[in-house]
Amino acid sequence: MDSGRPPVLRALSKRLLFGVGSRPYAWLTRQPVWRSHGAALVDFAGLAPERPPRRLADLGCGPGISAFGLAERLPATHLVGVDLSPEMIALARAYARHEPPHPAGLDFIVGDGTRLPLKDSSIDVVTGHSFAYLVGDDRRLGQEVARVLVPGGVCVFLEPSREPFPLRLFKRSAGDARFVLSMVLWRAVATGAGRFTPERFRSLFGAAGLETVAVIPTLDGLGLVGVGKKPER
């Protein structure tokens, strides 16, 4: 699904959001709630605890907050965070110096979701926290995810929903102003970039030959988690 804006305008918008806005975005997302939601993506992957994934790619990793949460949950998994913005990757690498060493390795690289700098069939799990809605090309993104996943590999994306803003989220998170602000701004950006529906997830996965495993509401309906799986053969 394309946002409808000319490619030049989309490129300029991304540059503004991910370049100039990298530090404000990092401040908003460098919080326990965002980190825990990033880590929880692995819960939707249906992994057996005794068989952790060998390699996981966190797409649109930004300043690395979701990747750090995932690293805590998966000490035996090599993680690679991928983001379009060099500024975001620089921040992720800087923040990583203040994180505990990850036994299996944690790398951050610059890369476009529609042209992933990853080898074919090299990744067991692909995650993305608030990423796919900004890409602007669902078809190409799905194809790239399918290309890099191993047979039987799983992808899990958390994206903004088209459902009305849940006011109860304000009440439940009243003590965490930064989280509430991040959700309000997330919603505002998604208004122009394109929110997700179950149908959009099924289209993204289906066009790439991925099976739609589940589409699950989260954040009181503010977000949707889409889970796709690459066929075994």
Summary of the structure (lengths in Angstrom):
residues: 233
radius of gyration: 16.4
end to end distance: 26.9
largest distance: 48.4
contacts: 780
relative contact order: 0.15
helix: 45%
strand: 23%
